[in-house]
Amino acid sequence: MSQPQQRSPVHKRPIKLSTLMTLMVGAVITTVLLSVHLLYNAQIDNFTRMHMQDKAMAVARTLASSPEIQRGLTLPSENNLIQPIANAVRNRDGLLFIVVINMDGIRYSHPNLQNIGKHFVGDDFIPALHGRENVSVNHGVLVEALRAFTPVYNDEHRQIGVVAVGISLDDVAQQITQSRWNIFWTVLFGAVVGLLGILILVRRLKHILFGLEPYEISTLFEQRQAILESIKEGVIAVDQHSRVTLINQAARQLLRETSSEAPLTGDAIPESSIMLSHLHEALHHGKAWHDEKLNVRGRTLISNTLPVRSGQRIIGAVCTFRDKTEISQLGERLDGMVNYVDALTERSHEFMNKLHVILGLLHMKNYTQLEAFILQTANNYQTEIGLLMQKIKSPVIAGFLLSKINRASDRGHQLTLHDASLLPDNGSDEQVAVLITVLGNLIENALEALEQQPQGEIDVMLHYQNGWLACEVSDDGPGIAAEQLATIFEKGVSSKGSDRGVGLFLVQQQTESLGGSVTVESEPGVYTQFLIQLPWGRGNIN
């Protein structure tokens, strides 16, 4: 039997922003307009009747206060004084009738002249005869009408009659129909205006969002989050109020390891954080920092901080930093191994030369000189390399010292490892890197100090005891003046000119980063001695 074909999943086409906004806002506007229309349509009868009642009552009150109407009621109904006034007002306002009656219910005006002088039909005017205005729907000699009654008073405030104003119910119904059509056209106009507003809103949003659709924005956001979380560099961004708006996992990890403070999105950046101190400078002063080297708890970090501007206004700042500790340590370790290999290469060449001497002495059968040469060579090896390898168990440090011994020898000086030296190979990579930095800077400073002094001596002692390493580097150079001892560890302070004064600063900084200490003693013209205390061993890292 043939396998049934599997139907591929149908991927719906994403809705465009213009379509989505039109549907959503259009639905809201339609709902609001429809609700208003239904509500107004339900109340239109009451609103129109109240409007017509108010209109009829207003006309009745106006006529009741007219001196001509009041004077006409004091005369017989045949005097024809009130009828012209009533007809004029009725025609002007489109009313069904205006009837003025006296206290006996006799009409003084009527659209039909034959009814003047006759009694008013209906008893709904009786409340008005007792001084109370009222409105009713009734049928007189004309069609059914909405009738409003108001009393008429003379100058002595004595009631002398009643004014009745009637509006045909057909006119009321027509007015209601007209009002419904008005609300329909109003709703339609609102819908057109709303549609234009939607189009303007959509165009504005498209401009703000750079023409991107919602699914494109969400895709870019997910891609940005994936990129931020995948890179090894720490990234942290803050707004103008120093609140974190973005921080990736690498930044949180580095902050936890170096400062024990890892702010979350929305938190204010801590003022005491060394790693984030440049963010405050960028926010408040607009200063940018490029490839700034930070040493935090023995770790080397490279930081870049830039202010974020909108026009001329600073709206935030971004800081990126990466951990260069491993690379620096590997580089220093590699340098040590290279120095070690170079030293061994030099020694191998020297050993081959000595073999050639031994071979020549054998050919010459000069055994006495051969014996003396071999004994001298063995003693030199035991003194130089053998002693070094016995005392310094770390191959990186041993190779480093061999290279420095050769460098000192090439410059006409002597670098000696003290007989009491002892260095086990149990230091961590970080401790080895710091020791190389310390020894390298101190030995180079000693060599520079001995430049004007032939056959200078540099003495190095490395002594390990109870988890601590005591390191002494001394020379018989010109020494350091007493007034300079208090400032030699400051960055930029040097007696060798500008752009110097970094070596001793690094010595103190990296030593203290491990919890160690550094002191110096010097007597001008006699000696200079540096004493460094370092924790040594993998369990002694602070």
PyMOL commands that set and color helices and strands:
alter all, ss='L'
color gray80, all
select helices_A, chain A and resi 17-64+67-72+77-79+82-93+113-115+126-129+169-208+214-230+249-258+277-285+325-364+367-391+395-410+429-449+482-484+503-513
alter helices_A, ss='H'
color red, helices_A
select strands_A, chain A and resi 97-102+134-139+144-153+159-168+234-239+244-247+289-296+299-310+313-323+414-417+457-465+468-475+517-523+527-535
alter strands_A, ss='S'
color yellow, strands_A
deselect
rebuild
show_as cartoon
